[in-house]
Amino acid sequence: MAKLPTKCPSCEASVNVTRLTCPGCGTNLDGTFRLPKLLNLSEDELRFVTEFVMASGSLKEMARLRNQSYPTIRNRLNDIIEKLRQEEADQEKRQMEILDAISTGKMSVQEAIQRLREEHRDE
């Protein structure tokens, strides 16, 4: 099965899911649903996080299972943590840019409200 896309192929903005379907009974749920932040990780990063959880969060166990050194595993986890933190920082920066645009008159309050709502949906 193909990996669920999390970014628009045209503009790279985060995408939302708009339909969920039950394969058992065929029920459809229509709406706007946010994707979990973890889905923005690469397949390899997501596999690492899954293995980490399955190892009860033990870096020592991860090192044993992957036949890698503890510092290598620690660095890999730190890289993933930093990637997730950077996404949050980027979102905060975009929100501040919207608020700054209001204060300088470059954006109306109504337009800012709409943009902030869109940002909130992408969380």
VENJO-V791355 format. One record per pair of residues at least 6 apart in sequence whose C-alpha atoms are under 7 Angstrom apart, sorted by sequence separation. I is the first residue (numbers start at 0). GAP is how many residues later the second one is. D is the distance in Angstrom with one decimal. If there is no record, write none. Layout:
{{I:GAP:D} {I:GAP:D}}
This chain:
{{6:6:5.4} {7:6:6.2} {20:6:5.7} {21:6:6.5} {51:6:6.9} {54:6:6.2} {62:6:5.5} {100:6:5.2} {101:6:6.0} {6:7:4.6} {7:7:6.0} {20:7:4.5} {54:7:6.4} {62:7:5.3} {101:7:6.3} {5:8:5.8} {6:8:5.4} {19:8:5.6} {20:8:6.3} {5:9:5.5} {18:9:6.7} {19:9:5.0} {18:10:5.5} {19:10:6.6} {51:10:6.4} {59:10:6.1} {62:10:6.1} {18:11:4.6} {58:11:6.6} {61:11:7.0} {17:12:5.7} {18:12:6.3} {17:13:5.0} {17:14:4.7} {58:14:6.6} {97:14:6.1} {16:15:5.9} {17:15:6.1} {58:15:6.8} {15:16:6.2} {16:16:5.1} {15:17:5.7} {16:17:6.5} {15:18:5.3} {16:18:7.0} {15:19:6.4} {94:21:6.6} {5:33:6.9} {5:34:6.2} {44:35:7.0} {33:87:6.4} {33:88:6.1} {33:89:6.8} {13:108:6.5}}
